[in-house]
Amino acid sequence: MDSTSNTAGYYSSEDLRNIIRQIMSQYSLWTRFYIVSKMADLGDLEVVSNRLYEVPIDLYNLFRIYYDNTSVQELENQFREQVTLTIQLIDEINSDQPVDTTKSRLKENADQISLLMSGLNPFWNMQTLQNLFYNHFDMTEYEAQKRHTRQYAADVYEYNFIEYHTLMFADYLWSGIINQLYPKP
């Protein structure tokens, strides 16, 4: 779609930014809830993980407005796998298991998502997306380790970084859509 295309049916620029920020924030927030619930052995893991699995659906519902349904469906599948692997990583940290294989699979998944996304939008650079995903995984792992070892201040402090990074990631996605699909005045 070129920059002169009709944008009827699209969100306003401001609404789009807020929606992407909300979805990405929910991903980091529900991941945090999963970490806390898992490490504290709370009884809400099924509810929290089910809500975490809604994030790929939310992304699908947003991106299908702007992009080809087949590609967006594949993105949803890859994001769902990312949630599965993130939960697996947290579970392994909680049970003191090695996480190297899961971390490697997370990076492979991020590579696949980055490739798909950079193919949809020329303003989404594959390497930038990979770096954003990798940094998010590293921070999530660190957060889970700190929570697991009861270093609560470090855990909370790390979540502050995750929250900032999540908003930065969301703004990167928003900027790409705006630059690709919204007419320039």
SEPA-34891 format. One record per residue (C-alpha): residue number from 1; residue in one letter; z, x, y. Coordinates in pm, 1 decimal. Layout:
% SEPA-34891
@marba NUM | kemar a | pz Z | px X | py Y
...
***
This chain:
% SEPA-34891
@marba 1 | kemar m | pz 0.0 | px 0.0 | py 0.0
@marba 2 | kemar d | pz -91.6 | px 145.0 | py 336.6
@marba 3 | kemar s | pz 115.5 | px 127.7 | py 652.6
@marba 4 | kemar t | pz -92.1 | px -160.8 | py 790.3
@marba 5 | kemar s | pz -13.8 | px -390.4 | py 496.7
@marba 6 | kemar n | pz 161.8 | px -717.5 | py 552.1
@marba 7 | kemar t | pz 536.4 | px -679.4 | py 499.3
@marba 8 | kemar a | pz 602.0 | px -1051.5 | py 446.8
@marba 9 | kemar g | pz 869.1 | px -1092.1 | py 183.2
@marba 10 | kemar y | pz 1020.1 | px -752.1 | py 256.9
@marba 11 | kemar y | pz 1373.4 | px -712.8 | py 384.9
@marba 12 | kemar s | pz 1411.6 | px -611.4 | py 746.8
@marba 13 | kemar s | pz 1459.4 | px -237.2 | py 783.7
@marba 14 | kemar e | pz 1829.6 | px -281.2 | py 861.6
@marba 15 | kemar d | pz 1889.6 | px -521.5 | py 573.1
@marba 16 | kemar l | pz 1707.1 | px -290.9 | py 332.5
@marba 17 | kemar r | pz 1926.8 | px 1.6 | py 436.9
@marba 18 | kemar n | pz 2241.5 | px -204.6 | py 388.3
@marba 19 | kemar i | pz 2130.9 | px -334.2 | py 48.1
@marba 20 | kemar i | pz 2043.1 | px 11.2 | py -83.5
@marba 21 | kemar r | pz 2373.1 | px 146.6 | py 47.9
@marba 22 | kemar q | pz 2559.8 | px -140.3 | py -115.4
@marba 23 | kemar i | pz 2394.2 | px -93.1 | py -455.2
@marba 24 | kemar m | pz 2443.0 | px 283.6 | py -454.5
@marba 25 | kemar s | pz 2803.1 | px 244.9 | py -335.8
@marba 26 | kemar q | pz 2867.5 | px 0.4 | py -617.1
@marba 27 | kemar y | pz 2738.9 | px 258.4 | py -863.5
@marba 28 | kemar s | pz 2983.8 | px 523.4 | py -745.3
@marba 29 | kemar l | pz 3267.8 | px 273.0 | py -701.7
@marba 30 | kemar w | pz 3235.8 | px 114.3 | py -1046.5
@marba 31 | kemar t | pz 3200.5 | px 461.9 | py -1198.0
@marba 32 | kemar r | pz 3528.3 | px 551.0 | py -1027.8
@marba 33 | kemar f | pz 3690.7 | px 234.8 | py -1160.6
@marba 34 | kemar y | pz 3570.7 | px 330.9 | py -1508.2
@marba 35 | kemar i | pz 3721.1 | px 680.2 | py -1470.6
@marba 36 | kemar v | pz 4056.5 | px 541.4 | py -1358.1
@marba 37 | kemar s | pz 4061.8 | px 272.7 | py -1626.5
@marba 38 | kemar k | pz 3961.4 | px 512.7 | py -1904.3
@marba 39 | kemar m | pz 4210.2 | px 781.3 | py -1809.0
@marba 40 | kemar a | pz 4492.4 | px 526.1 | py -1772.7
@marba 41 | kemar d | pz 4391.3 | px 339.5 | py -2090.4
@marba 42 | kemar l | pz 4371.9 | px 9.0 | py -1905.4
@marba 43 | kemar g | pz 4251.9 | px -305.6 | py -2074.0
@marba 44 | kemar d | pz 3962.7 | px -367.8 | py -1836.4
@marba 45 | kemar l | pz 3707.7 | px -114.9 | py -1969.4
@marba 46 | kemar e | pz 3469.8 | px -378.7 | py -2104.1
@marba 47 | kemar v | pz 3469.8 | px -571.6 | py -1777.1
@marba 48 | kemar v | pz 3429.3 | px -257.8 | py -1567.5
@marba 49 | kemar s | pz 3153.5 | px -111.9 | py -1784.8
@marba 50 | kemar n | pz 2969.6 | px -445.7 | py -1786.9
@marba 51 | kemar r | pz 2978.1 | px -447.5 | py -1407.0
@marba 52 | kemar l | pz 2855.8 | px -87.8 | py -1400.7
@marba 53 | kemar y | pz 2558.3 | px -192.5 | py -1614.5
@marba 54 | kemar e | pz 2465.5 | px -450.6 | py -1350.1
@marba 55 | kemar v | pz 2370.7 | px -172.8 | py -1106.3
@marba 56 | kemar p | pz 2036.6 | px -95.3 | py -1279.7
@marba 57 | kemar i | pz 1957.8 | px -467.5 | py -1267.4
@marba 58 | kemar d | pz 2037.5 | px -474.3 | py -895.6
@marba 59 | kemar l | pz 1808.5 | px -175.8 | py -837.2
@marba 60 | kemar y | pz 1533.3 | px -340.7 | py -1040.7
@marba 61 | kemar n | pz 1562.0 | px -662.1 | py -840.0
@marba 62 | kemar l | pz 1534.3 | px -467.4 | py -516.1
@marba 63 | kemar f | pz 1256.6 | px -225.8 | py -612.4
@marba 64 | kemar r | pz 1036.7 | px -494.4 | py -770.0
@marba 65 | kemar i | pz 988.3 | px -637.6 | py -421.5
@marba 66 | kemar y | pz 819.0 | px -313.5 | py -317.4
@marba 67 | kemar y | pz 669.3 | px -160.3 | py -630.4
@marba 68 | kemar d | pz 476.1 | px -232.8 | py -949.0
@marba 69 | kemar n | pz 686.9 | px -428.9 | py -1198.1
@marba 70 | kemar t | pz 599.9 | px -207.6 | py -1498.0
@marba 71 | kemar s | pz 711.9 | px 108.4 | py -1319.5
@marba 72 | kemar v | pz 1024.4 | px -59.4 | py -1186.8
@marba 73 | kemar q | pz 1110.7 | px -188.2 | py -1534.7
@marba 74 | kemar e | pz 1092.5 | px 169.0 | py -1665.0
@marba 75 | kemar l | pz 1318.4 | px 277.6 | py -1377.2
@marba 76 | kemar e | pz 1569.8 | px 10.6 | py -1473.7
@marba 77 | kemar n | pz 1565.9 | px 136.1 | py -1833.8
@marba 78 | kemar q | pz 1619.4 | px 494.8 | py -1718.0
@marba 79 | kemar f | pz 1900.9 | px 393.8 | py -1480.5
@marba 80 | kemar r | pz 2062.8 | px 199.3 | py -1764.9
@marba 81 | kemar e | pz 2047.9 | px 516.4 | py -1976.3
@marba 82 | kemar q | pz 2207.0 | px 703.9 | py -1686.9
@marba 83 | kemar v | pz 2498.8 | px 458.5 | py -1688.4
@marba 84 | kemar t | pz 2535.0 | px 499.4 | py -2066.2
@marba 85 | kemar l | pz 2538.9 | px 878.0 | py -2037.3
@marba 86 | kemar t | pz 2781.9 | px 872.4 | py -1744.2
@marba 87 | kemar i | pz 3022.6 | px 657.9 | py -1946.2
@marba 88 | kemar q | pz 2979.0 | px 894.8 | py -2240.9
@marba 89 | kemar l | pz 3055.9 | px 1194.4 | py -2017.7
@marba 90 | kemar i | pz 3374.3 | px 1030.7 | py -1889.6
@marba 91 | kemar d | pz 3479.3 | px 934.9 | py -2243.1
@marba 92 | kemar e | pz 3424.0 | px 1293.4 | py -2362.3
@marba 93 | kemar i | pz 3629.3 | px 1434.3 | py -2075.9
@marba 94 | kemar n | pz 3907.6 | px 1188.0 | py -2155.2
@marba 95 | kemar s | pz 3914.8 | px 1294.5 | py -2521.4
@marba 96 | kemar d | pz 3881.2 | px 1667.2 | py -2440.8
@marba 97 | kemar q | pz 3543.2 | px 1691.7 | py -2615.9
@marba 98 | kemar p | pz 3268.1 | px 1931.8 | py -2506.6
@marba 99 | kemar v | pz 3037.7 | px 1774.0 | py -2248.1
@marba 100 | kemar d | pz 2746.3 | px 2019.2 | py -2248.0
@marba 101 | kemar t | pz 2511.9 | px 1801.8 | py -2456.4
@marba 102 | kemar t | pz 2578.8 | px 1491.7 | py -2247.9
@marba 103 | kemar k | pz 2537.0 | px 1687.1 | py -1923.3
@marba 104 | kemar s | pz 2204.9 | px 1816.7 | py -2048.5
@marba 105 | kemar r | pz 2094.3 | px 1464.6 | py -2140.2
@marba 106 | kemar l | pz 2202.1 | px 1341.0 | py -1796.0
@marba 107 | kemar k | pz 1985.4 | px 1604.8 | py -1631.7
@marba 108 | kemar e | pz 1689.8 | px 1517.1 | py -1853.8
@marba 109 | kemar n | pz 1737.3 | px 1152.8 | py -1759.8
@marba 110 | kemar a | pz 1756.7 | px 1245.1 | py -1390.7
@marba 111 | kemar d | pz 1434.9 | px 1442.2 | py -1429.7
@marba 112 | kemar q | pz 1262.7 | px 1136.1 | py -1578.0
@marba 113 | kemar i | pz 1391.7 | px 907.9 | py -1302.0
@marba 114 | kemar s | pz 1291.5 | px 1160.8 | py -1034.9
@marba 115 | kemar l | pz 942.1 | px 1187.9 | py -1179.9
@marba 116 | kemar l | pz 902.0 | px 809.8 | py -1190.1
@marba 117 | kemar m | pz 1033.6 | px 762.8 | py -838.8
@marba 118 | kemar s | pz 829.1 | px 1043.4 | py -685.7
@marba 119 | kemar g | pz 523.2 | px 884.7 | py -846.0
@marba 120 | kemar l | pz 601.1 | px 553.5 | py -678.2
@marba 121 | kemar n | pz 663.2 | px 690.8 | py -332.3
@marba 122 | kemar p | pz 519.6 | px 1010.8 | py -182.8
@marba 123 | kemar f | pz 818.6 | px 1027.5 | py 52.1
@marba 124 | kemar w | pz 1052.5 | px 1069.2 | py -245.5
@marba 125 | kemar n | pz 1029.7 | px 1434.9 | py -341.3
@marba 126 | kemar m | pz 1094.8 | px 1500.6 | py -708.9
@marba 127 | kemar q | pz 1303.0 | px 1814.5 | py -653.1
@marba 128 | kemar t | pz 1509.4 | px 1648.6 | py -380.7
@marba 129 | kemar l | pz 1580.8 | px 1354.0 | py -611.0
@marba 130 | kemar q | pz 1675.4 | px 1589.7 | py -894.8
@marba 131 | kemar n | pz 1916.6 | px 1773.5 | py -665.7
@marba 132 | kemar l | pz 2071.7 | px 1446.7 | py -549.4
@marba 133 | kemar f | pz 2122.6 | px 1332.0 | py -908.8
@marba 134 | kemar y | pz 2251.9 | px 1669.4 | py -1030.1
@marba 135 | kemar n | pz 2501.4 | px 1691.8 | py -743.9
@marba 136 | kemar h | pz 2619.8 | px 1339.6 | py -815.6
@marba 137 | kemar f | pz 2675.3 | px 1423.0 | py -1184.2
@marba 138 | kemar d | pz 2862.9 | px 1742.2 | py -1099.7
@marba 139 | kemar m | pz 3090.7 | px 1559.8 | py -857.3
@marba 140 | kemar t | pz 3151.6 | px 1277.3 | py -1105.8
@marba 141 | kemar e | pz 3240.3 | px 1526.7 | py -1378.3
@marba 142 | kemar y | pz 3478.0 | px 1708.4 | py -1143.4
@marba 143 | kemar e | pz 3636.9 | px 1378.0 | py -1037.0
@marba 144 | kemar a | pz 3690.0 | px 1273.9 | py -1400.8
@marba 145 | kemar q | pz 3836.4 | px 1613.6 | py -1491.7
@marba 146 | kemar k | pz 4080.5 | px 1599.3 | py -1201.4
@marba 147 | kemar r | pz 4187.9 | px 1245.8 | py -1293.5
@marba 148 | kemar h | pz 4222.9 | px 1346.8 | py -1660.3
@marba 149 | kemar t | pz 4445.8 | px 1642.5 | py -1572.5
@marba 150 | kemar r | pz 4649.7 | px 1424.3 | py -1333.7
@marba 151 | kemar q | pz 4545.3 | px 1615.4 | py -1024.2
@marba 152 | kemar y | pz 4534.3 | px 1292.2 | py -830.1
@marba 153 | kemar a | pz 4503.4 | px 1436.5 | py -480.2
@marba 154 | kemar a | pz 4200.4 | px 1643.9 | py -586.8
@marba 155 | kemar d | pz 4057.4 | px 1340.5 | py -764.5
@marba 156 | kemar v | pz 4085.6 | px 1121.3 | py -454.5
@marba 157 | kemar y | pz 3955.8 | px 1398.3 | py -231.7
@marba 158 | kemar e | pz 3652.4 | px 1443.1 | py -458.6
@marba 159 | kemar y | pz 3577.4 | px 1073.0 | py -440.2
@marba 160 | kemar n | pz 3551.7 | px 1110.7 | py -61.4
@marba 161 | kemar f | pz 3266.8 | px 1357.9 | py -120.1
@marba 162 | kemar i | pz 3107.5 | px 1125.3 | py -374.0
@marba 163 | kemar e | pz 3122.5 | px 837.1 | py -130.1
@marba 164 | kemar y | pz 2953.9 | px 1042.4 | py 143.4
@marba 165 | kemar h | pz 2693.4 | px 1178.0 | py -99.8
@marba 166 | kemar t | pz 2619.3 | px 826.0 | py -224.3
@marba 167 | kemar l | pz 2545.5 | px 703.1 | py 127.8
@marba 168 | kemar m | pz 2328.3 | px 1007.4 | py 192.0
@marba 169 | kemar f | pz 2138.5 | px 938.0 | py -134.0
@marba 170 | kemar a | pz 2094.0 | px 572.2 | py -37.4
@marba 171 | kemar d | pz 1961.7 | px 669.8 | py 305.3
@marba 172 | kemar y | pz 1712.1 | px 905.7 | py 144.0
@marba 173 | kemar l | pz 1579.1 | px 619.3 | py -69.5
@marba 174 | kemar w | pz 1571.3 | px 384.6 | py 229.6
@marba 175 | kemar s | pz 1386.8 | px 635.8 | py 445.4
@marba 176 | kemar g | pz 1122.4 | px 680.7 | py 176.6
@marba 177 | kemar i | pz 1055.5 | px 308.4 | py 153.5
@marba 178 | kemar i | pz 1045.5 | px 272.1 | py 530.9
@marba 179 | kemar n | pz 805.1 | px 562.8 | py 572.3
@marba 180 | kemar q | pz 576.3 | px 440.9 | py 295.9
@marba 181 | kemar l | pz 567.0 | px 65.6 | py 338.3
@marba 182 | kemar y | pz 675.8 | px -42.9 | py 683.5
@marba 183 | kemar p | pz 420.3 | px -45.6 | py 964.3
@marba 184 | kemar k | pz 471.2 | px 203.5 | py 1241.3
@marba 185 | kemar p | pz 472.9 | px 57.9 | py 1593.2
***
